[in-house]
Amino acid sequence: MKQLKKVLAAVLVLAMVFAMAACGGEEGGAEGIEGKKISIMTPYLGSVTTNQMVDYLEKDLTDRGAEVSVVNTDNDFGELASRIEDVVAANTDAIVLVSADPNQVANQLQEAFDAEIPVFGCDSGFIEGMQINATSDNYQMGELIVKYLFDDLMGGKGTVISLTHRPHPGVVKRCEAFDDLIKEYPDITLITEQHVPAEQPINDAQDIVENLLLANAAKDSVTAIWAAWDEPAIGATQALKEAGRDEVLVTGVDGNDQAISLIKEGTNLKATVKQNFEGMAQIVAEQMGKYFAGEELERGDMYAPATLITPETAE
């Protein structure tokens, strides 16, 4: 009996050891960030959606015990490249690139890779050497909003203006979806594609659309405006309201609060695709925790689901 008790006691101790080890493994994924110096870097903090992502990231990483610094270079990629060199020289523990094409700072990111500093993307592109990029499936979002515009709103015919910003990797994918799909609609004509700068996209889009309306002054000469993200859609909506062109349909992408409010109010803005920016930030924080806990990551893009917002579904 004493021998049996000793065996049972030994089994119990081993069970407790394994349980603690298992808990430690889970905790490593969640707590591996604690005490790490994390550099969040973007050229586009003035953008509503980029600002949201940075806020979510900063809160999530800080809550997990990281020391977080945010670097914004005000649309200057040369400055972004320089600041990446700075944080690499300062031995940051990790870099999170937000809403920026990594190809434009590939040489500087290579310095991070060479220094074994992990680089994560949040709604950025992905290049070899990075860990993961948390984003939406931007091509799929482009397909979703283009099909809704072309089929449900335009009925497969009419004219459309495209407002884009192709330097942004996510916007590029949405534009590629637009380019591919419009070929399938012979009764829809693209009037023009206009590049909208990232500095003041609402104001710039409003100015662009005001000028286009002067050139297309006849009622029904413009059926729709497809904007690759919400801020140009908002600017276009403002221009249309001031011009009294209530017949023109507008769609956007991102699902920011102002865009959803305009959809609810019954303005020209009829739909957007709401991205899950909080979900993207969570993906980055979780994957970073796993990295610092010594887990192997499956590198590449990781998607947070997006949702079509229309007057019927706007909350």
Phi, psi and omega in degrees: 000316179300321180296320180297319179297320179296319179296314180297321179296318179296318178298318180298316179299315179298319179300319180293321179298314179296321179296317180293323178295320179296315179298320180297324178295317179295318182295326180300320179296325184272324188256001184297343182279341189306128178083355181280147176266115185246130178254112174268125189229132180206150171266359193234039182295339178290344176286137181303312185289321176297319178300319177300313181299316180298318178298314179298315180298312183300316180294313183297315182290321178295319178299333179271005173097009180278157170263110190253133171238142181248127179244120177240132184247017171050056174069013182255105181285332175296318177293323178299316178301316180296319182288330174297317177301322180296313184288330175294316179296330180276004178060045171302153181277335180198154176240136170243116179266122186247126174054044180216140179287115182295339178297333182284345178230033187298321181296319180289322177294327177298326176297322177294316180299316181297329179273005181059038173263118182291140179241127179244148176250147172230107186056036173246180171279181178232132172234159180303133181110332176287165176276289178216163171233115178272124185203184168265163171282090190294326177295317180296321177296319177300314177301316184300310184285325179294315180296321178296317179295308186292318184272301189284322184266317184266345181066026174081011180208158178126197181236152184218143172253139181247126177250119190227174173206082190289346172296338180277127186299323178291318179297322178303315180297320179295320179294323177297321177297316177300312181301318182291316187285324183297336176295337182272001183237084183296341181264008174247127183248131174278117178290310181193152167253131181239130176282131178251119178299155185275346186294308180225069190296328180292309181295317182294318179295322178299315179297316180300313183291323176303316179293321179293327178291327175295323180282343180230065191282338184291140176303136179071009176287337174240121180274319187206159172235120177260116179253135185284348170206172194290325186296317172297326177297321178294315178299318178298319180298319178296318179296318180294320179298314181294329180273354182069028182261069185284356181276347186275129180271143179228139172228155179225190175214136172138317181078037178285162190300319182294320179296315180296322177298318179294325176296314179299324184284354178079028178281187176300332181287113190254340183195155172211170173246118184277118175277155180260079184292324177296320178297322177298315180298321179295320178301313180300312182297318181294316181292325177294319177300318178295319180301310183287344174274001176091010180277149178278129180263149173273107190285151179130195179281141173234129190257136168260136187293147179245161186226133175287127178247123178232174177304331181282333185251352180295131182270000000 
